[in-house]
Amino acid sequence: MRVEHEEKRMLSNDAKAMINYVNGILNDKKLNNNIPAIAESDADFLHLNQSLRTIRNVAEALSVGDIHHVIQGDGFVLDSFQRFQKDFKRSQQEVPESIASKNRKSRRSDRLPLENRNRTAIKNPDPRITSSEDRHRLLTDNACDMIATLDLSGNFTYISPSVKKMTGYTQEEVLHHYREIGYFLPGVQKEMDRTRESIKKMVEKGEHFDAINFEQRQVRKDGESIYTDTVLSGIYDEENNFKELLAISRDITEKVKKRREMKKLSETDKLTQLYNRVKLDWAMENELDRTKKYNTIFALIMIDIDHFKQVNDRFGHLAGDLVLVELAELFKTSIRLTDIIGRWGGEEFLMILPDTDENGAMELAEKLRRQVSEKLFLKTESITISLGVAAFREDASVDSVIYRADQALYQAKNNGKNQVQMM
């Protein structure tokens, strides 16, 4: 125990020595070049030491007015120094012309009466302010993102030229006629008006509101749909008084397309392009919740291909895959838009039929059985299917409905196949 305490005390002293060394670089007038012994061979500490010394050298140069000191190295702090240096040099280059222009104006003003000189001075604002405003306007006018400001009544007070490229509408059209041209879709416009009214109430109470981020679909002037991501926040003056709303929008159409593609891949069976088991599970839970909430009904049809192993054995697995694909196409063309069909696994399929009772499900199942038995697969082969039907009966869970459909299918297979059974 005693040895352990000794080691802890030794490490603490080393750490303190390193802290004192760093503190000396940053704060002492006289630089200490004695690196703590424990850090002499530590590459990370030596890199930090070099960065700190560079920062110190920059500070020493600035303290004597040497703005042209060569700054070497990288990292956030040194990069910031380098950007400041470049901006300062650029502004210095602009000063001679500014001074010459000012001198010319001064010479002209010397010939003016005193009262006119005063008026001239008042009319010409501080060039630094003008330059700052021009720079901000230049940034917003040339930004790829769309930048807009709005008042609490919902009127645009500014919108950047990028609106033309993004939406096809001109600045004038959006600034003065955005409601008439349907710049926002009706549902989006309604939600935005509701949000703006909430913000207005908060502002009137002197409350701040957090930035709001939302995605929306918009229709360009040419009719093409795009998707934008918008951040809505407040603009406040130096006294923390609310001035207006700031909206920055970015075109995320490609991002949304990729996201949808990924979602489709995650819920689609690769072979048949029907829904996969994961999507079917979600859809059944969703349908059960809807049925209980609105007191409706639904039914399931479980389908299995008869003697499918013989198809694979006779013609090969590629041929078996073609049969599955052909069956999937037949099923898709035989159901309503509101129905859901997916591959349950192997040669089994599952249909979810909203707002359908036992009779409706049995009628569709028999229709499917007949269509399959009359169709030639692989151009020459006939196959049959067995089907099990179950309808919602105040079931507590999806599993109980699936169990009954599966038992009905089992009964159809045991009774000779190529038939429909219900439980």
FIBAKE-884699 format. One record per residue (C-alpha): residue number from 0; residue in three letters; x, y, z. Coordinates in pm, 1 decimal, always signed. Example, Ala and Ser with C-alpha at 12.3 -4.5 7.8 and 13.67 -1.06 7.14 Angstrom:
residues 2
   tiza   guba          X          Y          Z
      0    ALA    +1230.0     -450.0     +780.0
      1    SER    +1367.0     -106.0     +714.0
END
This chain:
residues 423
   tiza   guba          X          Y          Z
      0    MET       +0.0       +0.0       +0.0
      1    ARG     +284.2     +235.6      +86.4
      2    VAL     +463.5     +183.2     -247.3
      3    GLU     +140.4     +257.0     -430.8
      4    HIS     +105.6     +594.8     -254.2
      5    GLU     +466.8     +682.6     -344.6
      6    GLU     +394.7     +619.2     -714.3
      7    LYS      +84.7     +836.4     -707.9
      8    ARG     +277.7    +1123.9     -547.5
      9    MET     +554.3    +1095.0     -812.7
     10    LEU     +302.2    +1106.5    -1103.2
     11    SER     +130.3    +1408.8     -951.6
     12    ASN     +462.6    +1594.8     -933.2
     13    ASP     +539.4    +1514.8    -1298.9
     14    ALA     +197.6    +1637.0    -1406.2
     15    LYS     +244.5    +1955.9    -1204.6
     16    ALA     +584.6    +2013.8    -1366.7
     17    MET     +429.4    +1987.8    -1713.7
     18    ILE     +147.6    +2225.7    -1619.4
     19    ASN     +398.3    +2479.6    -1486.0
     20    TYR     +601.5    +2448.6    -1806.6
     21    VAL     +299.0    +2513.4    -2031.7
     22    ASN     +183.6    +2797.7    -1807.8
     23    GLY     +530.4    +2955.4    -1838.2
     24    ILE     +519.1    +2948.5    -2218.6
     25    LEU     +183.0    +3121.9    -2220.5
     26    ASN     +231.3    +3375.0    -1940.4
     27    ASP     +599.5    +3434.9    -1838.2
     28    LYS     +796.2    +3713.4    -2007.9
     29    LYS    +1113.1    +3506.7    -1999.8
     30    LEU    +1083.6    +3179.5    -2189.0
     31    ASN    +1184.6    +2861.3    -2009.2
     32    ASN    +1347.5    +2614.0    -2247.6
     33    ASN    +1380.4    +2329.3    -1999.0
     34    ILE    +1125.6    +2066.9    -2102.8
     35    PRO    +1018.3    +1839.1    -1814.3
     36    ALA    +1220.2    +1519.2    -1822.7
     37    ILE     +913.6    +1295.7    -1837.5
     38    ALA     +798.0    +1461.1    -2164.1
     39    GLU    +1129.9    +1489.8    -2348.0
     40    SER    +1060.3    +1184.9    -2566.9
     41    ASP     +680.7    +1213.0    -2588.1
     42    ALA     +588.2    +1296.3    -2949.8
     43    ASP     +243.2    +1435.1    -2861.2
     44    PHE     +382.7    +1667.9    -2597.0
     45    LEU     +663.8    +1786.4    -2828.0
     46    HIS     +404.3    +1867.7    -3095.2
     47    LEU     +200.8    +2061.5    -2837.8
     48    ASN     +518.4    +2237.8    -2722.1
     49    GLN     +594.0    +2350.8    -3079.2
     50    SER     +238.9    +2480.7    -3129.4
     51    LEU     +249.8    +2675.4    -2801.2
     52    ARG     +584.1    +2830.5    -2889.4
     53    THR     +451.9    +2933.9    -3230.7
     54    ILE     +151.1    +3097.1    -3065.5
     55    ARG     +387.4    +3277.8    -2826.8
     56    ASN     +601.6    +3400.0    -3118.4
     57    VAL     +290.5    +3534.2    -3294.1
     58    ALA     +185.2    +3713.8    -2977.0
     59    GLU     +532.1    +3869.3    -2938.9
     60    ALA     +525.9    +3987.8    -3301.5
     61    LEU     +179.4    +4142.9    -3266.1
     62    SER     +283.4    +4317.9    -2944.6
     63    VAL     +542.7    +4519.7    -3141.2
     64    GLY     +314.7    +4576.4    -3439.6
     65    ASP     +468.2    +4315.4    -3671.9
     66    ILE     +158.2    +4202.2    -3860.3
     67    HIS     +371.2    +4041.5    -4134.5
     68    HIS     +531.2    +3782.6    -3905.8
     69    VAL     +538.9    +3442.6    -4081.0
     70    ILE     +299.4    +3206.2    -3904.4
     71    GLN     +382.4    +2839.6    -3952.9
     72    GLY     +188.4    +2536.0    -3837.3
     73    ASP     -173.0    +2425.0    -3843.6
     74    GLY     -466.5    +2371.5    -3610.1
     75    PHE     -762.5    +2587.2    -3515.4
     76    VAL     -574.2    +2864.5    -3332.9
     77    LEU     -290.0    +2900.3    -3584.1
     78    ASP     -533.4    +2880.3    -3877.7
     79    SER     -737.1    +3157.9    -3716.6
     80    PHE     -422.9    +3373.5    -3683.2
     81    GLN     -339.0    +3311.3    -4048.8
     82    ARG     -690.4    +3408.3    -4165.3
     83    PHE     -678.3    +3722.9    -3952.9
     84    GLN     -339.3    +3811.0    -4102.3
     85    LYS     -465.4    +3764.5    -4460.9
     86    ASP     -779.1    +3971.2    -4396.1
     87    PHE     -571.6    +4246.3    -4235.3
     88    LYS     -329.1    +4257.9    -4528.2
     89    ARG     -620.3    +4272.7    -4771.5
     90    SER     -779.9    +4558.1    -4582.2
     91    GLN     -444.0    +4739.0    -4577.2
     92    GLN     -429.7    +4722.4    -4954.8
     93    GLU     -771.0    +4885.4    -4974.9
     94    VAL     -676.1    +5169.7    -4741.0
     95    PRO     -460.2    +5383.9    -4981.8
     96    GLU     -743.6    +5418.2    -5233.9
     97    SER     -988.4    +5486.3    -4952.4
     98    ILE     -760.6    +5759.7    -4812.5
     99    ALA     -704.3    +5912.2    -5156.6
    100    SER    -1078.6    +5924.5    -5215.7
    101    LYS    -1134.1    +6074.0    -4873.5
    102    ASN     -867.9    +6340.6    -4938.6
    103    ARG    -1031.4    +6435.2    -5266.2
    104    LYS    -1365.2    +6472.4    -5091.2
    105    SER    -1194.3    +6667.4    -4810.6
    106    ARG    -1042.4    +6915.4    -5054.5
    107    ARG    -1381.2    +6965.9    -5217.9
    108    SER    -1551.5    +7008.5    -4880.9
    109    ASP    -1296.7    +7273.8    -4781.8
    110    ARG    -1448.9    +7495.9    -5045.1
    111    LEU    -1800.3    +7446.9    -4905.3
    112    PRO    -1968.7    +7665.3    -4644.1
    113    LEU    -1943.0    +7532.3    -4289.3
    114    GLU    -2306.6    +7423.3    -4270.5
    115    ASN    -2274.8    +7226.3    -4594.3
    116    ARG    -1961.0    +7056.8    -4462.8
    117    ASN    -2155.8    +6938.1    -4158.8
    118    ARG    -2431.6    +6798.5    -4375.3
    119    THR    -2173.4    +6620.2    -4592.6
    120    ALA    -2015.6    +6462.1    -4287.2
    121    ILE    -2350.9    +6338.4    -4163.8
    122    LYS    -2445.0    +6192.2    -4500.7
    123    ASN    -2120.1    +5993.0    -4532.7
    124    PRO    -2123.4    +5712.0    -4275.8
    125    ASP    -1819.5    +5541.4    -4133.1
    126    PRO    -1663.6    +5350.5    -4428.3
    127    ARG    -1597.0    +5053.6    -4199.0
    128    ILE    -1969.6    +5020.0    -4137.9
    129    THR    -2047.6    +5052.4    -4507.0
    130    SER    -1780.4    +4796.2    -4591.4
    131    SER    -1918.4    +4552.5    -4334.0
    132    GLU    -2272.9    +4588.4    -4466.1
    133    ASP    -2153.0    +4545.6    -4824.0
    134    ARG    -1961.5    +4232.7    -4729.2
    135    HIS    -2261.7    +4076.9    -4554.7
    136    ARG    -2482.7    +4161.8    -4851.7
    137    LEU    -2224.9    +4011.3    -5085.4
    138    LEU    -2219.3    +3690.2    -4881.2
    139    THR    -2596.7    +3649.6    -4874.5
    140    ASP    -2637.7    +3741.5    -5240.7
    141    ASN    -2385.2    +3479.9    -5349.2
    142    ALA    -2464.4    +3199.5    -5104.7
    143    CYS    -2570.7    +2864.6    -5249.1
    144    ASP    -2817.3    +2822.8    -4963.7
    145    MET    -3131.0    +3032.3    -4979.7
    146    ILE    -3135.8    +3306.6    -4715.6
    147    ALA    -3452.4    +3497.5    -4630.1
    148    THR    -3586.7    +3729.8    -4363.0
    149    LEU    -3952.9    +3762.9    -4266.6
    150    ASP    -4158.7    +3976.3    -4033.4
    151    LEU    -4402.4    +3831.5    -3780.9
    152    SER    -4690.6    +3887.9    -4022.7
    153    GLY    -4538.3    +3636.6    -4260.3
    154    ASN    -4411.0    +3883.3    -4519.8
    155    PHE    -4071.7    +3832.7    -4679.5
    156    THR    -3846.1    +4133.1    -4623.7
    157    TYR    -3550.6    +3983.0    -4810.4
    158    ILE    -3469.6    +3671.1    -5007.0
    159    SER    -3135.1    +3590.6    -5167.6
    160    PRO    -3092.8    +3555.0    -5546.3
    161    SER    -3031.8    +3179.5    -5502.8
    162    VAL    -3411.6    +3142.4    -5484.5
    163    LYS    -3416.4    +3160.0    -5864.8
    164    LYS    -3179.1    +2866.9    -5905.7
    165    MET    -3343.7    +2660.8    -5633.9
    166    THR    -3713.4    +2717.9    -5710.1
    167    GLY    -3731.8    +2888.0    -6049.0
    168    TYR    -3914.0    +3188.2    -5900.0
    169    THR    -3763.7    +3537.6    -5905.7
    170    GLN    -3693.8    +3739.7    -5592.7
    171    GLU    -3975.8    +3976.2    -5688.7
    172    GLU    -4229.4    +3693.7    -5724.1
    173    VAL    -4147.2    +3547.6    -5383.6
    174    LEU    -4113.0    +3879.4    -5198.5
    175    HIS    -4450.2    +4015.3    -5308.2
    176    HIS    -4662.4    +3723.2    -5435.7
    177    TYR    -4549.7    +3403.4    -5262.8
    178    ARG    -4899.8    +3312.5    -5143.7
    179    GLU    -5059.2    +3375.1    -5483.2
    180    ILE    -4802.4    +3165.2    -5671.4
    181    GLY    -4827.9    +2877.1    -5423.0
    182    TYR    -4462.8    +2901.3    -5324.0
    183    PHE    -4536.8    +2672.0    -5029.6
    184    LEU    -4771.9    +2373.8    -5053.3
    185    PRO    -5106.2    +2432.5    -4873.1
    186    GLY    -5029.7    +2197.3    -4585.4
    187    VAL    -4682.3    +2344.2    -4537.5
    188    GLN    -4816.5    +2699.9    -4553.0
    189    LYS    -5077.1    +2619.8    -4288.3
    190    GLU    -4816.0    +2468.3    -4056.3
    191    MET    -4580.4    +2762.2    -4110.6
    192    ASP    -4856.9    +3010.6    -4027.3
    193    ARG    -4932.0    +2818.6    -3710.1
    194    THR    -4564.5    +2814.3    -3610.3
    195    ARG    -4526.3    +3184.1    -3686.3
    196    GLU    -4823.9    +3270.6    -3466.5
    197    SER    -4669.2    +3072.8    -3181.0
    198    ILE    -4341.9    +3259.1    -3225.9
    199    LYS    -4526.1    +3590.1    -3237.3
    200    LYS    -4689.0    +3522.2    -2901.1
    201    MET    -4352.0    +3433.2    -2748.1
    202    VAL    -4191.7    +3750.5    -2883.2
    203    GLU    -4477.3    +3965.1    -2751.9
    204    LYS    -4415.6    +3814.0    -2408.3
    205    GLY    -4045.4    +3891.6    -2437.1
    206    GLU    -3954.9    +3523.2    -2459.5
    207    HIS    -3683.0    +3378.0    -2679.3
    208    PHE    -3755.3    +3081.5    -2900.6
    209    ASP    -3516.7    +2806.6    -3003.0
    210    ALA    -3423.1    +2762.9    -3368.3
    211    ILE    -3667.4    +2541.6    -3557.4
    212    ASN    -3549.6    +2287.9    -3814.6
    213    PHE    -3789.1    +2128.5    -4063.9
    214    GLU    -3791.3    +1952.9    -4400.5
    215    GLN    -4051.5    +2023.7    -4662.9
    216    ARG    -4145.7    +1941.2    -5019.6
    217    GLN    -4176.7    +2233.9    -5256.1
    218    VAL    -4286.3    +2252.2    -5618.5
    219    ARG    -4060.7    +2451.8    -5847.6
    220    LYS    -4202.3    +2694.1    -6100.8
    221    ASP    -4149.6    +2430.1    -6371.9
    222    GLY    -4355.3    +2177.3    -6171.3
    223    GLU    -4065.5    +1965.0    -6049.3
    224    SER    -4069.0    +1862.3    -5681.7
    225    ILE    -3772.0    +1945.0    -5460.3
    226    TYR    -3703.4    +1896.0    -5090.9
    227    THR    -3552.8    +2163.8    -4869.0
    228    ASP    -3416.2    +2166.7    -4516.4
    229    THR    -3484.0    +2497.1    -4337.9
    230    VAL    -3356.2    +2642.9    -4012.1
    231    LEU    -3577.7    +2921.8    -3876.2
    232    SER    -3438.2    +3146.9    -3604.1
    233    GLY    -3471.2    +3499.5    -3468.1
    234    ILE    -3259.1    +3807.9    -3538.5
    235    TYR    -3193.2    +4022.3    -3230.5
    236    ASP    -3020.7    +4359.7    -3200.2
    237    GLU    -2743.4    +4452.1    -2954.8
    238    GLU    -3001.7    +4524.4    -2686.9
    239    ASN    -3154.7    +4179.7    -2734.5
    240    ASN    -3468.7    +4313.8    -2900.3
    241    PHE    -3632.8    +4093.2    -3161.7
    242    LYS    -3607.9    +4234.3    -3513.4
    243    GLU    -3728.8    +3968.2    -3758.5
    244    LEU    -3713.4    +3602.3    -3857.3
    245    LEU    -3418.1    +3447.5    -4039.5
    246    ALA    -3470.0    +3141.3    -4259.8
    247    ILE    -3184.9    +2950.1    -4422.8
    248    SER    -3289.4    +2675.5    -4665.3
    249    ARG    -3081.5    +2411.3    -4839.5
    250    ASP    -3179.3    +2186.2    -5129.1
    251    ILE    -3166.9    +1827.3    -4996.6
    252    THR    -3350.3    +1659.6    -5286.2
    253    GLU    -3067.3    +1417.3    -5358.3
    254    LYS    -3027.8    +1340.9    -4987.9
    255    VAL    -3400.1    +1260.3    -4958.1
    256    LYS    -3384.5    +1036.4    -5266.0
    257    LYS    -3090.7     +841.7    -5123.5
    258    ARG    -3263.7     +814.4    -4786.9
    259    ARG    -3572.9     +672.5    -4954.7
    260    GLU    -3363.1     +430.3    -5155.8
    261    MET    -3198.8     +307.1    -4837.6
    262    LYS    -3537.6     +270.8    -4669.6
    263    LYS    -3671.3      +76.2    -4966.0
    264    LEU    -3371.3     -154.5    -4961.3
    265    SER    -3419.4     -220.0    -4589.4
    266    GLU    -3783.3     -326.6    -4632.3
    267    THR    -3782.7     -495.5    -4974.2
    268    ASP    -3715.6     -856.7    -5065.5
    269    LYS    -3427.6     -847.6    -5312.7
    270    LEU    -3556.9    -1126.6    -5538.0
    271    THR    -3929.0    -1055.0    -5570.1
    272    GLN    -3921.4     -679.8    -5492.9
    273    LEU    -4213.3     -737.3    -5255.3
    274    TYR    -4202.9     -628.4    -4891.8
    275    ASN    -3977.7     -839.8    -4671.7
    276    ARG    -4052.7     -999.7    -4333.8
    277    VAL    -3942.1     -690.1    -4138.3
    278    LYS    -4181.5     -464.2    -4327.9
    279    LEU    -4464.6     -716.5    -4298.2
    280    ASP    -4420.5     -736.4    -3920.8
    281    TRP    -4437.8     -356.2    -3896.3
    282    ALA    -4739.3     -337.1    -4128.8
    283    MET    -4933.3     -596.8    -3927.8
    284    GLU    -4868.3     -417.5    -3599.5
    285    ASN    -4976.3      -93.1    -3760.8
    286    GLU    -5293.8     -251.9    -3898.9
    287    LEU    -5378.8     -405.5    -3559.4
    288    ASP    -5340.9      -65.2    -3390.9
    289    ARG    -5556.9     +100.6    -3657.8
    290    THR    -5822.9     -168.5    -3626.1
    291    LYS    -5848.5     -128.7    -3248.8
    292    LYS    -5843.2     +250.7    -3264.3
    293    TYR    -6114.1     +290.2    -3529.0
    294    ASN    -6308.1      -31.4    -3463.7
    295    THR    -6246.7     -172.3    -3811.9
    296    ILE    -6146.1     -516.8    -3941.9
    297    PHE    -5867.7     -679.7    -4142.7
    298    ALA    -5773.5    -1025.5    -4268.3
    299    LEU    -5459.2    -1220.6    -4356.5
    300    ILE    -5391.9    -1470.1    -4635.6
    301    MET    -5090.1    -1695.8    -4601.2
    302    ILE    -4978.0    -1859.8    -4926.8
    303    ASP    -4742.0    -2150.5    -4992.0
    304    ILE    -4631.8    -2298.0    -5327.4
    305    ASP    -4716.2    -2667.9    -5356.5
    306    HIS    -4428.2    -2906.9    -5437.7
    307    PHE    -4185.2    -2617.5    -5483.3
    308    LYS    -3888.7    -2840.3    -5401.4
    309    GLN    -3965.8    -3045.3    -5712.3
    310    VAL    -3940.2    -2729.8    -5924.1
    311    ASN    -3593.9    -2661.8    -5784.9
    312    ASP    -3487.4    -3023.6    -5824.0
    313    ARG    -3608.6    -3051.1    -6185.0
    314    PHE    -3512.2    -2710.6    -6324.9
    315    GLY    -3259.9    -2570.4    -6078.1
    316    HIS    -3273.3    -2289.3    -5825.3
    317    LEU    -3255.7    -2015.0    -6088.5
    318    ALA    -3574.5    -2147.5    -6241.7
    319    GLY    -3728.6    -2161.9    -5894.3
    320    ASP    -3637.1    -1796.4    -5846.5
    321    LEU    -3811.7    -1710.4    -6174.5
    322    VAL    -4127.9    -1883.4    -6050.7
    323    LEU    -4119.4    -1673.4    -5731.9
    324    VAL    -4079.6    -1355.3    -5937.2
    325    GLU    -4368.0    -1446.3    -6169.8
    326    LEU    -4590.9    -1527.6    -5874.2
    327    ALA    -4503.8    -1196.6    -5708.6
    328    GLU    -4610.2    -1007.8    -6023.1
    329    LEU    -4937.9    -1200.1    -6038.1
    330    PHE    -5015.0    -1123.3    -5672.8
    331    LYS    -4935.6     -752.3    -5711.1
    332    THR    -5174.4     -716.0    -6004.1
    333    SER    -5455.6     -899.3    -5821.6
    334    ILE    -5490.2     -685.7    -5506.6
    335    ARG    -5606.9     -335.9    -5416.8
    336    LEU    -5374.3      -40.4    -5362.0
    337    THR    -5454.7      -55.8    -4990.5
    338    ASP    -5361.1     -424.3    -4962.4
    339    ILE    -5009.6     -530.7    -4869.4
    340    ILE    -4824.4     -830.3    -5012.5
    341    GLY    -4483.6     -954.7    -4903.6
    342    ARG    -4254.4    -1253.6    -4905.3
    343    TRP    -4290.6    -1425.0    -4568.4
    344    GLY    -3996.7    -1657.8    -4628.7
    345    GLY    -3880.7    -1920.3    -4878.5
    346    GLU    -4179.9    -2002.1    -5097.8
    347    GLU    -4436.3    -1846.0    -4860.1
    348    PHE    -4616.0    -1514.9    -4909.1
    349    LEU    -4840.4    -1311.0    -4680.5
    350    MET    -5120.4    -1068.1    -4767.8
    351    ILE    -5261.8     -806.4    -4531.9
    352    LEU    -5612.3     -695.6    -4630.9
    353    PRO    -5741.3     -384.9    -4446.3
    354    ASP    -6118.8     -341.1    -4407.0
    355    THR    -6177.9     -699.0    -4522.1
    356    ASP    -6385.1     -965.7    -4346.3
    357    GLU    -6359.1    -1345.9    -4371.1
    358    ASN    -6586.1    -1369.2    -4675.8
    359    GLY    -6390.4    -1103.9    -4866.6
    360    ALA    -6060.7    -1271.8    -4782.1
    361    MET    -6190.5    -1616.3    -4885.0
    362    GLU    -6318.4    -1477.1    -5214.9
    363    LEU    -5978.7    -1319.9    -5296.9
    364    ALA    -5790.8    -1632.9    -5188.3
    365    GLU    -5998.3    -1854.3    -5416.4
    366    LYS    -5945.0    -1610.0    -5703.9
    367    LEU    -5567.2    -1623.9    -5652.9
    368    ARG    -5566.5    -2005.3    -5631.7
    369    ARG    -5755.5    -2027.3    -5959.3
    370    GLN    -5533.4    -1774.1    -6141.4
    371    VAL    -5216.4    -1956.2    -6038.7
    372    SER    -5347.7    -2300.5    -6139.6
    373    GLU    -5443.5    -2165.7    -6485.2
    374    LYS    -5110.9    -1992.7    -6550.9
    375    LEU    -4808.5    -2152.6    -6718.5
    376    PHE    -4484.9    -2077.2    -6537.8
    377    LEU    -4147.8    -2098.9    -6711.9
    378    LYS    -4367.7    -2096.1    -7023.6
    379    THR    -4452.3    -2467.7    -6992.1
    380    GLU    -4501.8    -2562.9    -6627.6
    381    SER    -4814.1    -2555.0    -6412.0
    382    ILE    -4796.2    -2506.8    -6036.0
    383    THR    -5050.4    -2477.5    -5758.6
    384    ILE    -5069.4    -2295.6    -5427.5
    385    SER    -5235.3    -2359.9    -5091.2
    386    LEU    -5379.9    -2070.7    -4892.0
    387    GLY    -5476.7    -2015.3    -4528.1
    388    VAL    -5715.3    -1733.2    -4428.7
    389    ALA    -5770.9    -1569.1    -4091.6
    390    ALA    -5962.7    -1251.9    -4001.2
    391    PHE    -5928.1    -1027.9    -3696.9
    392    ARG    -6148.0    -1146.0    -3407.1
    393    GLU    -6070.3     -910.1    -3123.1
    394    ASP    -5722.0    -1060.8    -3111.0
    395    ALA    -5488.5     -918.1    -2848.7
    396    SER    -5183.5     -948.1    -3070.4
    397    VAL    -5074.6     -994.6    -3430.8
    398    ASP    -4923.6    -1331.0    -3340.6
    399    SER    -5264.4    -1482.2    -3268.6
    400    VAL    -5399.1    -1381.2    -3613.0
    401    ILE    -5085.8    -1514.3    -3783.8
    402    TYR    -5114.1    -1839.6    -3588.2
    403    ARG    -5467.7    -1899.6    -3715.7
    404    ALA    -5366.2    -1817.6    -4076.7
    405    ASP    -5071.8    -2054.7    -4046.5
    406    GLN    -5291.6    -2332.1    -3904.0
    407    ALA    -5539.5    -2282.6    -4187.2
    408    LEU    -5254.3    -2312.5    -4438.8
    409    TYR    -5132.1    -2629.6    -4265.8
    410    GLN    -5481.6    -2775.6    -4294.7
    411    ALA    -5498.7    -2689.3    -4667.0
    412    LYS    -5165.5    -2862.3    -4728.6
    413    ASN    -5269.1    -3174.4    -4531.7
    414    ASN    -5604.7    -3196.3    -4708.4
    415    GLY    -5444.6    -3238.9    -5050.9
    416    LYS    -5304.1    -2893.1    -5140.0
    417    ASN    -5430.1    -2655.7    -5413.0
    418    GLN    -5711.8    -2529.5    -5188.9
    419    VAL    -5815.6    -2255.8    -4945.2
    420    GLN    -5887.9    -2310.6    -4576.3
    421    MET    -5993.4    -2065.6    -4305.4
    422    MET    -5962.5    -2066.3    -3927.7
END
